[in-house]
Amino acid sequence: MTFGENLTMIIRFYTLLETSIGAISRLKSFSENVKQESSEGEDIVPPKERPADGKIDISGVSAAYEDNGEAPHEHLALDNLRLSIAPGERVAICGRSGSGKSSLLLLFLRLLDPVPRPKPTGPSQDHQPSNNPLPQQIAIDSLPLTSISRNHLRARILALPQEPVFLPSGTPTRTNLDPQHAASESDCVSALQAVSLWEFISARGGLDAPLSPDTLSQGQKQLFNLARAILRRRLRARDSEGGILLLDMQRVIMREFAGYTIVMVSHRLGMVMGFDRVVVMDAGRIVEMGRPAKLAETEGSKFRGL
Ligand SMILES: Nc1ncnc2c1ncn2[C@@H]1O[C@H](COP(=O)(O)OP(=O)(O)OP(=O)(O)O)[C@@H](O)[C@H]1O
């Protein structure tokens, strides 16, 4: 072996060692810093057809990211939210960056939990009375979220986040699309066809070929994520129709989710106008609510201002 080859090998192994040490350090910091979720009291496993209706009730809920224990929170991401959503209603959540839209979706998935409110803030408003008589609670189809098994809750609610998550590069496309291998090959192809991604995937070796998320554009990643939700919706439809879809992306295929209660975060007016109701947020509070077309016409409305 020449000196050059030896040097190349040393550099390659050294780089690998550095990468591995980095991974170990990230795992160590993850296990030290990330608190385990407590599943106390979450003993209800809803029957397969739930959430069949998709009714949502939020009564006086506040939430914060920092963990203060029992101490009051200075910065609330969500501040005394009260919102009822009827089964099958399509609600768009609007508001400036940082107003709490994504945090609201995290609430439904128990990725953010309610915290006690420090004190009534600001003047009482129509949409959010500051003297709230109800205990703070979120319920889906009249079941308090805190009593539903967290895993079941997350498995039942379809969520499309802003930043889609992919399995490590090299994982087959099919596993990325359907990690539990619950769907048939034709189900997978059909879901990818529904979002016009099948031709692209097929040209790269099809379902069993390894997928490198880096080779997908941001739009393609969102479409892939949408194909996952379509596939899960179609598999679920064999047991029950309806459910809850949380959308934190701009592109939606309404046709695929007819009958679902939809809560969508949106910045695009064109998308919002087709919804039943728009909820405008500011500083973690609901500041306006109503039919999008009506609010868009109302002089001085916050929605119009956006
Ligand atoms: N991981 C986090 N840690 C701490 N604070 C956070 C975190 N995520 C959001 N926040 C804070 O919570 C508040 C609400 O943020 P959120 O992401 O819900 O807003 P948003 O309306 O979805 O914004 P955007 O339109 O930019 O996505 C903001 O004050 C934000 O700084």
The ligand as an SDF file (V2000), in Angstrom:
LIG
                    3D

 31 33  0  0  0  0  0  0  0  0999 V2000
  -39.6900   25.0340   20.7270 N   0  0  0  0  0  0  0  0  0  0  0  0
  -39.9850   26.2080   21.2800 C   0  0  0  0  0  0  0  0  0  0  0  0
  -39.3650   26.5940   22.4250 N   0  0  0  0  0  0  0  0  0  0  0  0
  -39.6690   27.7700   23.0230 C   0  0  0  0  0  0  0  0  0  0  0  0
  -40.5810   28.6490   22.5400 N   0  0  0  0  0  0  0  0  0  0  0  0
  -41.2110   28.3250   21.4040 C   0  0  0  0  0  0  0  0  0  0  0  0
  -40.9600   27.0920   20.7080 C   0  0  0  0  0  0  0  0  0  0  0  0
  -41.7550   27.0420   19.6090 N   0  0  0  0  0  0  0  0  0  0  0  0
  -42.4780   28.1880   19.6140 C   0  0  0  0  0  0  0  0  0  0  0  0
  -42.1510   28.9540   20.6810 N   0  0  0  0  0  0  0  0  0  0  0  0
  -42.7440   30.2650   21.0320 C   0  0  0  0  0  0  0  0  0  0  0  0
  -44.1540   30.1030   21.1510 O   0  0  0  0  0  0  0  0  0  0  0  0
  -44.8370   31.2090   20.5670 C   0  0  0  0  0  0  0  0  0  0  0  0
  -45.8070   30.6980   19.4820 C   0  0  0  0  0  0  0  0  0  0  0  0
  -45.0380   30.0900   18.4370 O   0  0  0  0  0  0  0  0  0  0  0  0
  -45.6670   29.2200   17.2640 P   0  0  0  0  0  0  0  0  0  0  0  0
  -44.5630   28.4600   16.6120 O   0  0  0  0  0  0  0  0  0  0  0  0
  -46.8200   28.4800   17.7750 O   0  0  0  0  0  0  0  0  0  0  0  0
  -46.1680   30.3910   16.2850 O   0  0  0  0  0  0  0  0  0  0  0  0
  -46.7140   30.3120   14.7800 P   0  0  0  0  0  0  0  0  0  0  0  0
  -47.8780   31.2480   14.7350 O   0  0  0  0  0  0  0  0  0  0  0  0
  -46.9350   28.9000   14.3770 O   0  0  0  0  0  0  0  0  0  0  0  0
  -45.4860   30.9200   13.9530 O   0  0  0  0  0  0  0  0  0  0  0  0
  -45.0400   30.6230   12.4110 P   0  0  0  0  0  0  0  0  0  0  0  0
  -46.1160   31.2160   11.5350 O   0  0  0  0  0  0  0  0  0  0  0  0
  -43.7580   31.4170   12.2930 O   0  0  0  0  0  0  0  0  0  0  0  0
  -44.8460   29.1600   12.2510 O   0  0  0  0  0  0  0  0  0  0  0  0
  -43.7680   32.1460   20.0180 C   0  0  0  0  0  0  0  0  0  0  0  0
  -43.5720   33.1680   20.9860 O   0  0  0  0  0  0  0  0  0  0  0  0
  -42.5380   31.2780   19.9080 C   0  0  0  0  0  0  0  0  0  0  0  0
  -41.3780   32.0400   20.1200 O   0  0  0  0  0  0  0  0  0  0  0  0
  1  2  1  0
  2  3  1  0
  2  7  2  0
  3  4  2  0
  4  5  1  0
  5  6  2  0
  6  7  1  0
  6 10  1  0
  7  8  1  0
  8  9  2  0
  9 10  1  0
 10 11  1  0
 11 12  1  0
 11 30  1  0
 12 13  1  0
 13 14  1  0
 13 28  1  0
 14 15  1  0
 15 16  1  0
 16 17  2  0
 16 18  1  0
 16 19  1  0
 19 20  1  0
 20 21  2  0
 20 22  1  0
 20 23  1  0
 23 24  1  0
 24 25  2  0
 24 26  1  0
 24 27  1  0
 28 29  1  0
 28 30  1  0
 30 31  1  0
M  END
$$$$
